[in-house]
């Protein structure tokens, strides 16, 4: 479950950075009342933590990442 939440947050971050790069528009900042608002800062922090969590997915076994897979059961 934490993997899915992390991936969603990383996707949100990627879309936000894409909008900044393409249009110079910060969606999260706009929705939360500016980049300096506490809500925006919390979202930015959660996205960063999700990105760090997703690094661990690079080093896991493929079977561990599949939903519903139990180790040792075919």
Protein Blocks (a to p, Z undefined) as FASTA:
>chain_A
ZZmmmmmmmmmmmmmmmmmmmnopafklmmnopakbmklmmmmmmmmmmmmmmmmmmmpc
fklmpghiaehiZZ
